[in-house]
Amino acid sequence: MKFPVIELVDRYAISVVKHRRTNGANQEELDFYTEQIKEIDLELDHPLLLKLIDHHDYVWSLEDDFKKARIDDQPLEAIGRQAIKVRDSGYERVQIKNSLAELLNDPVREIKRDHSSDE
């Protein structure tokens, strides 16, 4: 079974952020994904990859803020707004991943239903 290239790229991007945010606690994980990503035709400084890394960093901040709001006993409305921001950030992630998949000729595309009209 062949693993979708875009999922490898996404996991690499997440491991970069985790490495930054945990002072290198996941060095083995980052090394593994770095070696794997070197086997595909994607430079580690490609603008779309950097955009995906930045996006994951943004999501990490959103989720951290969400957890702090829960810890600080924020009103449910504030917590709900933060949860919606986390959810909505997924749409941008899908767009970036699908652009990278197209660039890499990966046939796998992610689909995410937009729930914003449900509100």
CORTA-V825462 format. One record per residue. N is the residue number from 1. RES is the residue in one letter. SS is DSSP state (a for helix, b for strand, c for the rest). PSI is psi in degrees with one decimal (* if undefined). Layout:
# CORTA-V825462
n = <N:N>
res = <RES:RES>
ss = <SS:SS>
psi = <PSI:PSI>
This chain:
# CORTA-V825462
n = <1:2:3:4:5:6:7:8:9:10:11:12:13:14:15:16:17:18:19:20:21:22:23:24:25:26:27:28:29:30:31:32:33:34:35:36:37:38:39:40:41:42:43:44:45:46:47:48:49:50:51:52:53:54:55:56:57:58:59:60:61:62:63:64:65:66:67:68:69:70:71:72:73:74:75:76:77:78:79:80:81:82:83:84:85:86:87:88:89:90:91:92:93:94:95:96:97:98:99:100:101:102:103:104:105:106:107:108:109:110:111:112:113:114:115:116:117:118:119>
res = <M:K:F:P:V:I:E:L:V:D:R:Y:A:I:S:V:V:K:H:R:R:T:N:G:A:N:Q:E:E:L:D:F:Y:T:E:Q:I:K:E:I:D:L:E:L:D:H:P:L:L:L:K:L:I:D:H:H:D:Y:V:W:S:L:E:D:D:F:K:K:A:R:I:D:D:Q:P:L:E:A:I:G:R:Q:A:I:K:V:R:D:S:G:Y:E:R:V:Q:I:K:N:S:L:A:E:L:L:N:D:P:V:R:E:I:K:R:D:H:S:S:D:E>
ss = <c:c:c:c:a:a:a:a:a:a:a:a:a:a:a:a:a:a:a:a:a:c:c:c:c:c:a:a:a:a:a:a:a:a:a:a:a:c:c:c:c:c:c:c:c:c:a:a:a:a:a:a:a:a:a:a:a:a:a:a:a:a:a:a:a:a:a:a:a:a:a:c:c:c:c:a:a:a:a:a:a:a:a:a:a:a:a:a:a:a:a:a:a:a:a:a:a:a:a:a:a:a:a:c:c:c:c:c:c:c:c:c:c:c:c:a:a:a:c>
psi = <133.5:131.0:134.5:131.3:-39.8:-30.6:-36.5:-45.1:-43.7:-43.4:-36.2:-47.3:-42.8:-41.0:-31.4:-47.0:-45.4:-39.7:-44.5:-43.5:-17.3:18.5:41.5:16.2:-20.3:36.6:-42.6:-42.4:-47.2:-43.5:-42.4:-52.3:-32.4:-43.5:-42.1:-42.4:-24.2:-19.6:-6.4:165.8:71.8:118.7:144.0:-12.6:20.0:136.0:-38.6:-37.3:-43.5:-36.3:-40.4:-41.9:-46.5:-38.4:-45.0:-35.1:-42.3:-45.3:-39.2:-44.1:-44.3:-46.6:-36.3:-44.3:-39.5:-47.1:-40.6:-38.4:-40.2:-41.6:-38.6:8.3:47.0:157.1:152.2:-33.5:-43.2:-41.9:-41.4:-42.9:-40.1:-40.5:-38.6:-37.9:-43.1:-47.6:-48.0:-27.5:-22.2:-29.4:-40.3:-40.3:-43.3:-42.6:-45.1:-46.9:-42.7:-34.3:-42.1:-40.6:-42.8:-45.2:-38.6:5.5:34.9:123.4:-14.2:128.2:141.9:143.7:131.3:125.2:131.4:112.6:2.5:-28.7:-10.2:-15.2:*>
